[in-house]
């Protein structure tokens, strides 16, 4: 998979991409990610990429012509039509399903917004707009990194254990179940307000996870994922993909909740 990221702050993209799973995938050649400095596509000696808005108003607007030149250069280098994604608060919400969909594309171009946004004419070259959430950031670099990271996990060879990708939170519409590792017991000290006295508590791994009974462990994990989703994100259950056992567990949990009410 090839990805081009157009930005006026390349360092904000290059350094994070050099680390972790995505960084190793780029080093191996599983992913081909190029960061394009928008200023390289200007024609004036000051490398200006923004200007004041027509009609007045605060802030600056990213000029269309450097972006058009950048897209032309990418298309000439990569070949074929481009899938151009604008990171924008006006875009469709980026979700796990969107990440999986985009991973099926051979090539992506991500345009990172800045200041008061893009000249409206840039949208003539944009395939779609995506937003990572309802909040304001200083620019589109962080959203671009989020999109690359989420999409890359679906590309074969990026994540070593592909089963973990299929079982991750949001993949089926459920939050993940609790996870534990060694040691089986941890002692924590709870301070009681400002008093020097304290109480030690022992936090233990649930017995079922150490039982060796794989059927019970599987059922416990399914139940805990449903418990957590019901408590924290019940909206996800409307579209969650559940098997028969999970459907039955969900009915039991909802029935128990009604009885308590």
ZIFEN-V44257 format. One record per residue. RES is the residue in one small letter. SS is DSSP state (H for helix, E for strand, L for the rest). OMEGA is omega in whole degrees, 0 to 359 (999 if undefined). Layout:
RES | SS | OMEGA
RES | SS | OMEGA
This chain:
x | L | 178
x | E | 180
x | E | 172
x | E | 180
x | E | 181
x | E | 187
x | E | 172
x | L | 177
x | L | 183
x | H | 183
x | H | 178
x | H | 181
x | H | 189
x | H | 184
x | H | 177
x | H | 181
x | H | 182
x | L | 185
x | L | 171
x | H | 184
x | H | 181
x | H | 178
x | H | 179
x | H | 178
x | H | 177
x | H | 180
x | H | 179
x | H | 184
x | L | 176
x | L | 173
x | L | 175
x | E | 183
x | E | 177
x | E | 178
x | E | 183
x | E | 177
x | E | 182
x | H | 181
x | H | 177
x | H | 183
x | H | 173
x | L | 182
x | L | 180
x | L | 185
x | L | 179
x | L | 177
x | L | 183
x | L | 180
x | L | 185
x | E | 179
x | E | 181
x | E | 181
x | L | 170
x | L | 179
x | L | 179
x | L | 181
x | L | 184
x | L | 171
x | L | 181
x | E | 182
x | E | 176
x | E | 184
x | L | 183
x | H | 189
x | H | 175
x | H | 180
x | H | 178
x | H | 178
x | H | 179
x | H | 180
x | H | 177
x | H | 181
x | H | 179
x | H | 181
x | H | 179
x | H | 181
x | H | 185
x | H | 183
x | L | 177
x | L | 179
x | L | 183
x | L | 166
x | L | 187
x | E | 181
x | E | 176
x | E | 173
x | E | 189
x | E | 175
x | E | 178
x | E | 185
x | E | 175
x | E | 182
x | E | 178
x | L | 183
x | L | 177
x | H | 178
x | H | 177
x | H | 179
x | H | 180
x | H | 179
x | H | 182
x | H | 180
x | H | 178
x | L | 179
x | L | 182
x | L | 186
x | E | 177
x | E | 169
x | E | 180
x | E | 177
x | E | 182
x | L | 179
x | L | 176
x | E | 176
x | L | 181
x | L | 176
x | L | 184
x | E | 165
x | L | 186
x | H | 182
x | H | 177
x | H | 182
x | H | 176
x | H | 180
x | H | 184
x | L | 178
x | L | 179
x | E | 178
x | E | 181
x | E | 176
x | E | 179
x | L | 178
x | L | 183
x | L | 176
x | L | 186
x | L | 175
x | L | 180
x | L | 180
x | E | 185
x | L | 183
x | H | 179
x | H | 174
x | H | 179
x | H | 178
x | H | 178
x | H | 181
x | H | 180
x | H | 182
x | H | 182
x | H | 180
x | H | 184
x | H | 183
x | L | 178
x | L | 181
x | L | 182
x | L | 178
x | L | 180
x | L | 178
x | L | 183
x | L | 181
x | L | 184
x | H | 177
x | H | 180
x | H | 177
x | H | 181
x | H | 184
x | H | 184
x | L | 172
x | L | 179
x | L | 182
x | L | 177
x | L | 180
x | L | 179
x | L | 169
x | L | 183
x | L | 177
x | L | 178
x | L | 180
x | L | 180
x | L | 173
x | L | 181
x | L | 1
x | L | 182
x | L | 178
x | E | 177
x | E | 178
x | E | 177
x | E | 182
x | E | 178
x | E | 177
x | E | 182
x | L | 179
x | L | 182
x | L | 183
x | L | 180
x | L | 181
x | L | 180
x | E | 181
x | E | 177
x | E | 175
x | E | 177
x | E | 177
x | E | 186
x | E | 171
x | L | 178
x | L | 184
x | H | 185
x | H | 183
x | H | 178
x | H | 185
x | L | 185
x | L | 179
x | L | 188
x | H | 178
x | H | 179
x | H | 178
x | H | 179
x | H | 180
x | H | 179
x | H | 181
x | H | 178
x | H | 181
x | H | 181
x | H | 176
x | H | 178
x | H | 178
x | H | 182
x | H | 181
x | H | 177
x | H | 184
x | H | 190
x | H | 182
x | L | 182
x | H | 179
x | H | 181
x | H | 185
x | H | 180
x | H | 182
x | L | 182
x | L | 177
x | L | 184
x | L | 172
x | L | 184
x | H | 181
x | H | 179
x | H | 177
x | H | 179
x | H | 178
x | H | 180
x | H | 177
x | H | 179
x | H | 181
x | H | 179
x | H | 178
x | H | 178
x | H | 179
x | H | 178
x | H | 180
x | H | 179
x | H | 179
x | L | 999
